[in-house]
């Protein structure tokens, strides 16, 4: 299992704990004791993986940032990010794929080429917060909720500006990671 765009090691560790061969990858060093490739994940994408779980950069692709495309003229950045997303989605030789991102805007979807297959929320997997997360799936079942909880809060959306905000906003709920490993492993 190759986990593209993951510095936290959460998804990688969930699969390792289920007995799978797994490796995470990010430009950042890992924060977990897991096999990790630090660099461009496309360098090792052809290493015989049977599953790809990818978390491409969503900064310019999701609805929450669409206004900046106009106000800061970030169209080129958005197009580059959407092309990376589409490359992952269409990568040959990996039979099972999940590409994960928040709800995309229409400009990104036009480049990506297809809509997501499922929207999940952290509160469906034991984390008492809201953050709509879209999954583009290939040869994988839709994730079934494992632990629906109350106390749903938009903590991630309400985060104040800080140096670590983008990194903290990108963290996947541990319940999501565990469900992926349990249901797809």
TIMAR-332055 format. One record per atom (N, C-alpha, C): residue number from 1; atom name; z, y negated, x. Coordinates in steps of 0.001 Angstrom, whole numbers, plus 500000, padded with zeros to 6 digits. Atoms other than C-alpha are relative to their C-alpha. Layout:
% TIMAR-332055
(NUM, 'CA', (Z, Y, X)),
...
% end
This chain:
% TIMAR-332055
(1, 'N', (500000, 501174, 500859)),
(1, 'CA', (500000, 500000, 500000)),
(1, 'C', (500000, 498771, 500900)),
(2, 'N', (500081, 501236, 499218)),
(2, 'CA', (498948, 496663, 501481)),
(2, 'C', (500368, 498833, 499093)),
(3, 'N', (499514, 501123, 500795)),
(3, 'CA', (500814, 493605, 500191)),
(3, 'C', (499581, 498714, 500706)),
(4, 'N', (500634, 501182, 499413)),
(4, 'CA', (498733, 490516, 500963)),
(4, 'C', (500722, 498742, 499523)),
(5, 'N', (499379, 501272, 500368)),
(5, 'CA', (500430, 487121, 501054)),
(5, 'C', (501462, 500120, 499632)),
(6, 'N', (498586, 499802, 500309)),
(6, 'CA', (504041, 488289, 501085)),
(6, 'C', (500843, 499853, 501266)),
(7, 'N', (499081, 500184, 498876)),
(7, 'CA', (506588, 486903, 503538)),
(7, 'C', (501379, 500592, 499696)),
(8, 'N', (498649, 499561, 500380)),
(8, 'CA', (509658, 488052, 501567)),
(8, 'C', (500231, 501485, 500241)),
(9, 'N', (499874, 498560, 499842)),
(9, 'CA', (508972, 491779, 501900)),
(9, 'C', (500473, 500727, 498761)),
(10, 'N', (499434, 499383, 501207)),
(10, 'CA', (510184, 492422, 498341)),
(10, 'C', (499127, 501124, 499438)),
(11, 'N', (500892, 498972, 500548)),
(11, 'CA', (507125, 494317, 497080)),
(11, 'C', (499846, 501135, 501001)),
(12, 'N', (500147, 498992, 498949)),
(12, 'CA', (506619, 496113, 500380)),
(12, 'C', (501218, 500923, 500031)),
(13, 'N', (498769, 499211, 499948)),
(13, 'CA', (510252, 497258, 500457)),
(13, 'C', (500154, 500885, 498765)),
(14, 'N', (499916, 499192, 501222)),
(14, 'CA', (510102, 498446, 496835)),
(14, 'C', (499143, 501261, 500131)),
(15, 'N', (500863, 498830, 499806)),
(15, 'CA', (507175, 500741, 497723)),
(15, 'C', (500531, 500906, 501109)),
(16, 'N', (499407, 499189, 498933)),
(16, 'CA', (508797, 501884, 500980)),
(16, 'C', (501173, 500816, 499466)),
(17, 'N', (498847, 499302, 500579)),
(17, 'CA', (511937, 502788, 499010)),
(17, 'C', (499597, 501151, 499096)),
(18, 'N', (500525, 498903, 500825)),
(18, 'CA', (509775, 505020, 496799)),
(18, 'C', (499247, 501024, 500850)),
(19, 'N', (500615, 499023, 499106)),
(19, 'CA', (508445, 506848, 499875)),
(19, 'C', (498555, 499738, 500371)),
(20, 'N', (501398, 500313, 499700)),
(20, 'CA', (505093, 505093, 500251)),
(20, 'C', (499848, 499363, 501377)),
(21, 'N', (500375, 500724, 498792)),
(21, 'CA', (503386, 503871, 503391)),
(21, 'C', (499593, 498611, 499528)),
(22, 'N', (500278, 501362, 500473)),
(22, 'CA', (503385, 500101, 502915)),
(22, 'C', (500160, 499004, 501140)),
(23, 'N', (499918, 501081, 499022)),
(23, 'CA', (502868, 496930, 504924)),
(23, 'C', (499749, 498681, 499283)),
(24, 'N', (500223, 501338, 500542)),
(24, 'CA', (503194, 493279, 504019)),
(24, 'C', (499232, 499172, 501018)),
(25, 'N', (500786, 500870, 499132)),
(25, 'CA', (501135, 490454, 505453)),
(25, 'C', (500127, 498569, 499518)),
(26, 'N', (499972, 501420, 500323)),
(26, 'CA', (501407, 486689, 505582)),
(26, 'C', (499805, 499235, 501307)),
(27, 'N', (500052, 500843, 498809)),
(27, 'CA', (500833, 483808, 507966)),
(27, 'C', (501411, 499703, 500503)),
(28, 'N', (498593, 500196, 499636)),
(28, 'CA', (504639, 483460, 507944)),
(28, 'C', (500603, 501322, 500466)),
(29, 'N', (499305, 498752, 499659)),
(29, 'CA', (506976, 485992, 509563)),
(29, 'C', (500715, 500553, 498771)),
(30, 'N', (499311, 499382, 501131)),
(30, 'CA', (508620, 488458, 507215)),
(30, 'C', (501496, 499696, 500041)),
(31, 'N', (498552, 500187, 500109)),
(31, 'CA', (512176, 487971, 505974)),
(31, 'C', (500712, 501326, 499762)),
(32, 'N', (499420, 498682, 500261)),
(32, 'CA', (512720, 491708, 505497)),
(32, 'C', (499688, 500928, 501174)),
(33, 'N', (500238, 499001, 498963)),
(33, 'CA', (512888, 494712, 507766)),
(33, 'C', (498949, 500986, 499496)),
(34, 'N', (501121, 499200, 500486)),
(34, 'CA', (509462, 496038, 506753)),
(34, 'C', (498837, 499862, 500979)),
(35, 'N', (501211, 500185, 499208)),
(35, 'CA', (506159, 496688, 508531)),
(35, 'C', (499282, 498741, 499509)),
(36, 'N', (500561, 501296, 500391)),
(36, 'CA', (504488, 493274, 508578)),
(36, 'C', (498941, 499567, 501003)),
(37, 'N', (501051, 500583, 499171)),
(37, 'CA', (501251, 491822, 509884)),
(37, 'C', (500062, 498493, 499804)),
(38, 'N', (499963, 501456, 500098)),
(38, 'CA', (501603, 488132, 510662)),
(38, 'C', (498649, 499465, 500440)),
(39, 'N', (501333, 500518, 499726)),
(39, 'CA', (498185, 486545, 510415)),
(39, 'C', (499144, 500092, 498760)),
(40, 'N', (500962, 499951, 501098)),
(40, 'CA', (495072, 486657, 508273)),
(40, 'C', (499869, 501435, 499496)),
(41, 'N', (500038, 498664, 500577)),
(41, 'CA', (495295, 489661, 505964)),
(41, 'C', (498623, 500620, 499955)),
(42, 'N', (501353, 499453, 499999)),
(42, 'CA', (491522, 490016, 505911)),
(42, 'C', (499720, 500766, 501295)),
(43, 'N', (500163, 499285, 498729)),
(43, 'CA', (491843, 491222, 509541)),
(43, 'C', (500324, 501483, 499873)),
(44, 'N', (499554, 498605, 500119)),
(44, 'CA', (493494, 494464, 508377)),
(44, 'C', (499745, 500586, 498605)),
(45, 'N', (500255, 499542, 501370)),
(45, 'CA', (492178, 494850, 504831)),
(45, 'C', (499162, 501278, 499956)),
(46, 'N', (500834, 498794, 499947)),
(46, 'CA', (489775, 497614, 505898)),
(46, 'C', (500693, 501171, 500692)),
(47, 'N', (499267, 498956, 499277)),
(47, 'CA', (492513, 499841, 507344)),
(47, 'C', (500323, 501228, 499154)),
(48, 'N', (499836, 498778, 500776)),
(48, 'CA', (492209, 502577, 504704)),
(48, 'C', (501069, 499959, 498925)),
(49, 'N', (498983, 500132, 501046)),
(49, 'CA', (494595, 501232, 502062)),
(49, 'C', (499494, 500602, 498694)),
(50, 'N', (500388, 499501, 501318)),
(50, 'CA', (494598, 502946, 498663)),
(50, 'C', (500479, 499091, 498873)),
(51, 'N', (499571, 500981, 500998)),
(51, 'CA', (496306, 500034, 496902)),
(51, 'C', (500187, 498647, 500678)),
(52, 'N', (499818, 501377, 499551)),
(52, 'CA', (496245, 496271, 497317)),
(52, 'C', (500787, 499253, 498940)),
(53, 'N', (499277, 500928, 500861)),
(53, 'CA', (498836, 493982, 495813)),
(53, 'C', (499938, 498664, 500721)),
(54, 'N', (500260, 501261, 499308)),
(54, 'CA', (497840, 490422, 496629)),
(54, 'C', (500610, 498823, 499255)),
(55, 'N', (499405, 501238, 500494)),
(55, 'CA', (499594, 487108, 496186)),
(55, 'C', (499297, 498835, 500705)),
(56, 'N', (500688, 501103, 499320)),
(56, 'CA', (496940, 484575, 497235)),
(56, 'C', (500621, 498648, 499629)),
(57, 'N', (499432, 501338, 500209)),
(57, 'CA', (497948, 480927, 497526)),
(57, 'C', (499526, 499435, 498665)),
(58, 'N', (500311, 500481, 501350)),
(58, 'CA', (498108, 479458, 494022)),
(58, 'C', (499998, 498482, 499887)),
(59, 'N', (499757, 501447, 500062)),
(59, 'CA', (498693, 475798, 494910)),
(59, 'C', (498886, 499236, 499305)),
(60, 'N', (501139, 500727, 500578)),
(60, 'CA', (495208, 474617, 493919)),
(60, 'C', (499318, 500755, 498862)),
(61, 'N', (500653, 499174, 501013)),
(61, 'CA', (494392, 477377, 491417)),
(61, 'C', (500677, 499979, 498636)),
(62, 'N', (499258, 499840, 501250)),
(62, 'CA', (497077, 477154, 488758)),
(62, 'C', (500065, 498709, 499182)),
(63, 'N', (499942, 501121, 500942)),
(63, 'CA', (497461, 474922, 485719)),
(63, 'C', (500974, 498915, 500433)),
(64, 'N', (498979, 500989, 499644)),
(64, 'CA', (500568, 473255, 487118)),
(64, 'C', (499505, 498979, 501018)),
(65, 'N', (500496, 500938, 498998)),
(65, 'CA', (498525, 471605, 489868)),
(65, 'C', (498630, 499427, 499724)),
(66, 'N', (501382, 500408, 500270)),
(66, 'CA', (495228, 470885, 488137)),
(66, 'C', (499807, 498487, 500060)),
(67, 'N', (500167, 501464, 499997)),
(67, 'CA', (495869, 467143, 487835)),
(67, 'C', (499727, 499463, 501394)),
(68, 'N', (500188, 500485, 498627)),
(68, 'CA', (495926, 466818, 491641)),
(68, 'C', (498558, 500165, 500472)),
(69, 'N', (501415, 499863, 499638)),
(69, 'CA', (492328, 468014, 491844)),
(69, 'C', (499280, 498681, 499781)),
(70, 'N', (500620, 501280, 500341)),
(70, 'CA', (491310, 464759, 490175)),
(70, 'C', (500619, 498850, 500788)),
(71, 'N', (499307, 501152, 499411)),
(71, 'CA', (493954, 462390, 491549)),
(71, 'C', (499906, 499941, 501519)),
(72, 'N', (500040, 499977, 498529)),
(72, 'CA', (493744, 463514, 495178)),
(72, 'C', (498677, 500539, 500544)),
(73, 'N', (501308, 499462, 499621)),
(73, 'CA', (490181, 464865, 495211)),
(73, 'C', (500150, 501253, 500877)),
(74, 'N', (499739, 498754, 499286)),
(74, 'CA', (491213, 468370, 496229)),
(74, 'C', (499060, 501129, 499577)),
(75, 'N', (500956, 499017, 500497)),
(75, 'CA', (488157, 470136, 494844)),
(75, 'C', (499595, 501007, 501073)),
(76, 'N', (500403, 499099, 498914)),
(76, 'CA', (487123, 471578, 498215)),
(76, 'C', (501105, 501012, 500294)),
(77, 'N', (498867, 499091, 499785)),
(77, 'CA', (490614, 473048, 498720)),
(77, 'C', (500071, 501047, 498891)),
(78, 'N', (499962, 499082, 501133)),
(78, 'CA', (490520, 474579, 495239)),
(78, 'C', (498890, 501037, 500121)),
(79, 'N', (501122, 499066, 499881)),
(79, 'CA', (487086, 476102, 495809)),
(79, 'C', (500260, 501030, 501093)),
(80, 'N', (499693, 499067, 498908)),
(80, 'CA', (488190, 477632, 499126)),
(80, 'C', (501044, 501029, 499564)),
(81, 'N', (498957, 499084, 500472)),
(81, 'CA', (491315, 479130, 497520)),
(81, 'C', (499446, 500980, 498969)),
(82, 'N', (500595, 499126, 501017)),
(82, 'CA', (489306, 480511, 494584)),
(82, 'C', (499076, 501036, 500637)),
(83, 'N', (500874, 499051, 499298)),
(83, 'CA', (486831, 482121, 496984)),
(83, 'C', (500833, 501092, 500674)),
(84, 'N', (499094, 498997, 499419)),
(84, 'CA', (489699, 483854, 498832)),
(84, 'C', (500468, 500956, 498905)),
(85, 'N', (499547, 499193, 501132)),
(85, 'CA', (491020, 485075, 495470)),
(85, 'C', (498899, 500974, 499575)),
(86, 'N', (501124, 499163, 500439)),
(86, 'CA', (487578, 486376, 494454)),
(86, 'C', (499680, 501081, 501035)),
(87, 'N', (500225, 498996, 498950)),
(87, 'CA', (487124, 488133, 497817)),
(87, 'C', (500993, 501149, 499860)),
(88, 'N', (498985, 498962, 500182)),
(88, 'CA', (490395, 489990, 497263)),
(88, 'C', (499702, 500846, 498766)),
(89, 'N', (500285, 499314, 501259)),
(89, 'CA', (489478, 490871, 493696)),
(89, 'C', (498821, 500960, 500133)),
(90, 'N', (501229, 499212, 499870)),
(90, 'CA', (486070, 492225, 494730)),
(90, 'C', (499938, 500826, 501277)),
(91, 'N', (500017, 499291, 498723)),
(91, 'CA', (487085, 493829, 498044)),
(91, 'C', (499667, 501475, 499783)),
(92, 'N', (500386, 498597, 500183)),
(92, 'CA', (485331, 497216, 498336)),
(92, 'C', (500920, 500944, 500780)),
(93, 'N', (499294, 498978, 499238)),
(93, 'CA', (487023, 500409, 499431)),
(93, 'C', (501477, 500148, 499702)),
(94, 'N', (498598, 499842, 500408)),
(94, 'CA', (490465, 499845, 497923)),
(94, 'C', (499978, 500295, 498501)),
(95, 'N', (500204, 499602, 501394)),
(95, 'CA', (490553, 501773, 494644)),
(95, 'C', (500932, 499360, 498975)),
(96, 'N', (499050, 500569, 500958)),
(96, 'CA', (493655, 500208, 493060)),
(96, 'C', (500427, 498623, 500486)),
(97, 'N', (499685, 501377, 499613)),
(97, 'CA', (494320, 496474, 493014)),
(97, 'C', (500784, 499288, 498913)),
(98, 'N', (499322, 500968, 500853)),
(98, 'CA', (496667, 493921, 491544)),
(98, 'C', (499981, 498679, 500752)),
(99, 'N', (499990, 501345, 499438)),
(99, 'CA', (496011, 490257, 492279)),
(99, 'C', (500872, 499177, 499060)),
(100, 'N', (498968, 500685, 500784)),
(100, 'CA', (498906, 488066, 491116)),
(100, 'C', (499948, 498503, 500258)),
(101, 'N', (499967, 501459, 499913)),
(101, 'CA', (498984, 484321, 490393)),
(101, 'C', (500523, 499435, 498687)),
(102, 'N', (499662, 500658, 501264)),
(102, 'CA', (500363, 481867, 487836)),
(102, 'C', (498732, 499768, 499165)),
(103, 'N', (501145, 500227, 500891)),
(103, 'CA', (498126, 480892, 484912)),
(103, 'C', (499013, 499045, 500672)),
(104, 'N', (500989, 500827, 499310)),
(104, 'CA', (494899, 479548, 486437)),
(104, 'C', (499358, 498980, 499064)),
(105, 'N', (500766, 500969, 500784)),
(105, 'CA', (492973, 476498, 485313)),
(105, 'C', (498545, 500461, 499889)),
(106, 'N', (501368, 499564, 500301)),
(106, 'CA', (489401, 476738, 484019)),
(106, 'C', (499062, 499887, 501195)),
(107, 'N', (500879, 500176, 498845)),
(107, 'CA', (487828, 475516, 487272)),
(107, 'C', (500139, 501184, 500960)),
(108, 'N', (499766, 498829, 499151)),
(108, 'CA', (489422, 478328, 489274)),
(108, 'C', (499416, 501251, 499355)),
(109, 'N', (500518, 498820, 500692)),
(109, 'CA', (488546, 480924, 486633)),
(109, 'C', (498485, 500091, 500089)),
(110, 'N', (501466, 499994, 499912)),
(110, 'CA', (484906, 479894, 486779)),
(110, 'C', (499543, 500606, 501326)),
(111, 'N', (500359, 499455, 498687)),
(111, 'CA', (484786, 480731, 490502)),
(111, 'C', (500468, 501450, 500134)),
(112, 'N', (499452, 498641, 499908)),
(112, 'CA', (487019, 483821, 490280)),
(112, 'C', (499117, 500979, 499239)),
(113, 'N', (500976, 499187, 500710)),
(113, 'CA', (484649, 485194, 487676)),
(113, 'C', (500515, 500812, 498838)),
(114, 'N', (499469, 499295, 501169)),
(114, 'CA', (486992, 486829, 485204)),
(114, 'C', (501448, 499617, 499756)),
(115, 'N', (498643, 500314, 500422)),
(115, 'CA', (490185, 486309, 483287)),
(115, 'C', (500951, 501118, 500437)),
(116, 'N', (498945, 499043, 499671)),
(116, 'CA', (493456, 488083, 484097)),
(116, 'C', (500106, 501071, 498917)),
(117, 'N', (499814, 498882, 500930)),
(117, 'CA', (494409, 491374, 482428)),
(117, 'C', (501348, 499980, 499291)),
(118, 'N', (498652, 499976, 500564)),
(118, 'CA', (498091, 490707, 481748)),
(118, 'C', (500767, 498766, 500448)),
(119, 'N', (499036, 501036, 499621)),
(119, 'CA', (500723, 487969, 481718)),
(119, 'C', (501388, 500611, 499867)),
(120, 'N', (498624, 499509, 500020)),
(120, 'CA', (504281, 488937, 482630)),
(120, 'C', (500950, 498839, 500285)),
(121, 'N', (498951, 500999, 499783)),
(121, 'CA', (507544, 486983, 482808)),
(121, 'C', (501165, 500656, 500744)),
(122, 'N', (498833, 499431, 499315)),
(122, 'CA', (510568, 487475, 485112)),
(122, 'C', (501050, 500563, 499040)),
(123, 'N', (498967, 499545, 500933)),
(123, 'CA', (512859, 487826, 482057)),
(123, 'C', (499697, 501376, 499401)),
(124, 'N', (500337, 498647, 500455)),
(124, 'CA', (510991, 491041, 481175)),
(124, 'C', (500437, 501062, 501015)),
(125, 'N', (499680, 499090, 498904)),
(125, 'CA', (512174, 492544, 484468)),
(125, 'C', (501359, 499689, 500630)),
(126, 'N', (498629, 500186, 499555)),
(126, 'CA', (515825, 491510, 484730)),
(126, 'C', (500338, 498679, 500659)),
(127, 'N', (499736, 501315, 499391)),
(127, 'CA', (515480, 487963, 486124)),
(127, 'C', (500039, 498957, 498886)),
(128, 'N', (499855, 500892, 501153)),
(128, 'CA', (516785, 485347, 483634)),
(128, 'C', (499301, 498650, 500171)),
(129, 'N', (500758, 501249, 499862)),
(129, 'CA', (514037, 482782, 484139)),
(129, 'C', (498590, 500188, 499471)),
(130, 'N', (501384, 499969, 500465)),
(130, 'CA', (510550, 481881, 483007)),
(130, 'C', (499072, 499589, 501133)),
(131, 'N', (501081, 500337, 499075)),
(131, 'CA', (507464, 481851, 485200)),
(131, 'C', (498845, 500926, 499641)),
(132, 'N', (501124, 499174, 500428)),
(132, 'CA', (504295, 483124, 483554)),
(132, 'C', (499173, 500394, 501215)),
(133, 'N', (500727, 499454, 498859)),
(133, 'CA', (502558, 485361, 486064)),
(133, 'C', (498874, 500875, 499483)),
(134, 'N', (501176, 499245, 500425)),
(134, 'CA', (499043, 486689, 485569)),
(134, 'C', (499701, 501107, 500996)),
(135, 'N', (500405, 498876, 499168)),
(135, 'CA', (497881, 490045, 486882)),
(135, 'C', (498546, 500339, 499710)),
(136, 'N', (501365, 499497, 500068)),
(136, 'CA', (494268, 490951, 487579)),
(136, 'C', (500100, 501434, 500514)),
(137, 'N', (499765, 498597, 499676)),
(137, 'CA', (494280, 494761, 487580)),
(137, 'C', (498699, 500781, 500128)),
(138, 'N', (501119, 499073, 499850)),
(138, 'CA', (491845, 497375, 488818)),
(138, 'C', (500579, 501391, 500236)),
(139, 'N', (499512, 498620, 499941)),
(139, 'CA', (492634, 501049, 488175)),
(139, 'C', (501528, 500089, 500057)),
(140, 'N', (498542, 499995, 500143)),
(140, 'CA', (496280, 500184, 487483)),
(140, 'C', (500337, 499698, 498540)),
(141, 'N', (499569, 500261, 501374)),
(141, 'CA', (498103, 500238, 484145)),
(141, 'C', (500697, 498643, 499921)),
(142, 'N', (499218, 501219, 500206)),
(142, 'CA', (499631, 497113, 482658)),
(142, 'C', (501469, 500334, 500237)),
(143, 'N', (498574, 499780, 499751)),
(143, 'CA', (503244, 496724, 483743)),
(143, 'C', (500776, 499983, 498689)),
(144, 'N', (499127, 499954, 501173)),
(144, 'CA', (505752, 497729, 481096)),
(144, 'C', (501321, 499323, 500356)),
(145, 'N', (498696, 500621, 499742)),
(145, 'CA', (508894, 495571, 480826)),
(145, 'C', (501068, 501064, 500247)),
(146, 'N', (498970, 499030, 499620)),
(146, 'CA', (511888, 497310, 482369)),
(146, 'C', (501415, 499566, 499638)),
(147, 'N', (498645, 500486, 500270)),
(147, 'CA', (514871, 495074, 481570)),
(147, 'C', (499907, 498590, 499412)),
(148, 'N', (500125, 501303, 500654)),
(148, 'CA', (514479, 492279, 479022)),
(148, 'C', (501381, 499352, 499920)),
(149, 'N', (498718, 500704, 499958)),
(149, 'CA', (517244, 489709, 479528)),
(149, 'C', (499897, 498653, 499301)),
(150, 'N', (499951, 501328, 500619)),
(150, 'CA', (518340, 486510, 477815)),
(150, 'C', (500335, 498971, 501074)),
(151, 'N', (499676, 501053, 499047)),
(151, 'CA', (519279, 483211, 479423)),
(151, 'C', (498778, 499506, 500743)),
(152, 'N', (501273, 500354, 499374)),
(152, 'CA', (515673, 482333, 480104)),
(152, 'C', (499941, 498525, 500338)),
(153, 'N', (499986, 501374, 499513)),
(153, 'CA', (515463, 479204, 482204)),
(153, 'C', (498769, 499741, 500863)),
(154, 'N', (501132, 500400, 499172)),
(154, 'CA', (512582, 477332, 483821)),
(154, 'C', (500452, 499498, 501358)),
(155, 'N', (499426, 500405, 498718)),
(155, 'CA', (514447, 477191, 487147)),
(155, 'C', (498923, 499676, 501031)),
(156, 'N', (501045, 500184, 498991)),
(156, 'CA', (511306, 477481, 489247)),
(156, 'C', (499229, 498718, 499725)),
(157, 'N', (500739, 501205, 500381)),
(157, 'CA', (509474, 474753, 487345)),
(157, 'C', (500830, 498746, 500257)),
(158, 'N', (499105, 501154, 499866)),
(158, 'CA', (512527, 472454, 487541)),
(158, 'C', (500467, 499739, 501434)),
(159, 'N', (499544, 500184, 498614)),
(159, 'CA', (513041, 472823, 491304)),
(159, 'C', (499697, 498599, 500501)),
(160, 'N', (500252, 501339, 499455)),
(160, 'CA', (513462, 469438, 492976)),
(160, 'C', (499118, 500087, 501248)),
(161, 'N', (500814, 499996, 498780)),
(161, 'CA', (511102, 468441, 495790)),
(161, 'C', (500867, 500312, 501223)),
(162, 'N', (499325, 499689, 498738)),
(162, 'CA', (512119, 469883, 499154)),
(162, 'C', (498990, 500637, 500943)),
(163, 'N', (500859, 499386, 498995)),
(163, 'CA', (510646, 471254, 502353)),
(163, 'C', (499715, 501466, 499656)),
(164, 'N', (500132, 498572, 500308)),
(164, 'CA', (511209, 474834, 501130)),
(164, 'C', (499509, 500292, 498588)),
(165, 'N', (500375, 499791, 501398)),
(165, 'CA', (510083, 474310, 497530)),
(165, 'C', (498796, 500932, 499834)),
(166, 'N', (501140, 499091, 500190)),
(166, 'CA', (506633, 475938, 497888)),
(166, 'C', (500350, 501456, 500321)),
(167, 'N', (499603, 498649, 499601)),
(167, 'CA', (508145, 478943, 499644)),
(167, 'C', (500897, 500635, 498934)),
(168, 'N', (499090, 499488, 501025)),
(168, 'CA', (510922, 479336, 497058)),
(168, 'C', (499277, 500271, 498684)),
(169, 'N', (500753, 499806, 501247)),
(169, 'CA', (508492, 478943, 494145)),
(169, 'C', (499111, 501238, 500058)),
(170, 'N', (500909, 498864, 499870)),
(170, 'CA', (506321, 481726, 495538)),
(170, 'C', (500709, 501354, 499946)),
(171, 'N', (499272, 498728, 500003)),
(171, 'CA', (509080, 484379, 495528)),
(171, 'C', (499768, 500784, 498719)),
(172, 'N', (500162, 499131, 501157)),
(172, 'CA', (508393, 487299, 493242)),
(172, 'C', (501385, 500493, 499576)),
(173, 'N', (498765, 499439, 500550)),
(173, 'CA', (511217, 488475, 490988)),
(173, 'C', (500143, 501440, 500509)),
(174, 'N', (499797, 498646, 499479)),
(174, 'CA', (512750, 491627, 492488)),
(174, 'C', (499693, 501055, 498941)),
(175, 'N', (500320, 499068, 501079)),
(175, 'CA', (512414, 493302, 489092)),
(175, 'C', (498512, 500268, 499868)),
(176, 'N', (501459, 499801, 499992)),
(176, 'CA', (508627, 492745, 489205)),
(176, 'C', (499627, 500994, 501091)),
(177, 'N', (500317, 499145, 498854)),
(177, 'CA', (508454, 494351, 492645)),
(177, 'C', (500415, 501444, 499729)),
(178, 'N', (499506, 498653, 500289)),
(178, 'CA', (510566, 497325, 491560)),
(178, 'C', (499160, 500684, 498926)),
(179, 'N', (500837, 499429, 501059)),
(179, 'CA', (508472, 497823, 488408)),
(179, 'C', (498639, 500420, 500547)),
(180, 'N', (501285, 499636, 499385)),
(180, 'CA', (505252, 497800, 490446)),
(180, 'C', (500124, 501336, 500732)),
(181, 'N', (499818, 498770, 499227)),
(181, 'CA', (506598, 500499, 492767)),
(181, 'C', (500280, 501200, 499091)),
(182, 'N', (499646, 498896, 500900)),
(182, 'CA', (508055, 502603, 489937)),
(182, 'C', (498818, 500437, 499140)),
(183, 'N', (501066, 499676, 500944)),
(183, 'CA', (505022, 502395, 487644)),
(183, 'C', (498651, 500273, 500661)),
(184, 'N', (501293, 499816, 499328)),
(184, 'CA', (502154, 502326, 490156)),
(184, 'C', (500071, 500889, 501230)),
(185, 'N', (499837, 499261, 498746)),
(185, 'CA', (503583, 504258, 493101)),
(185, 'C', (499740, 501480, 499890)),
% end
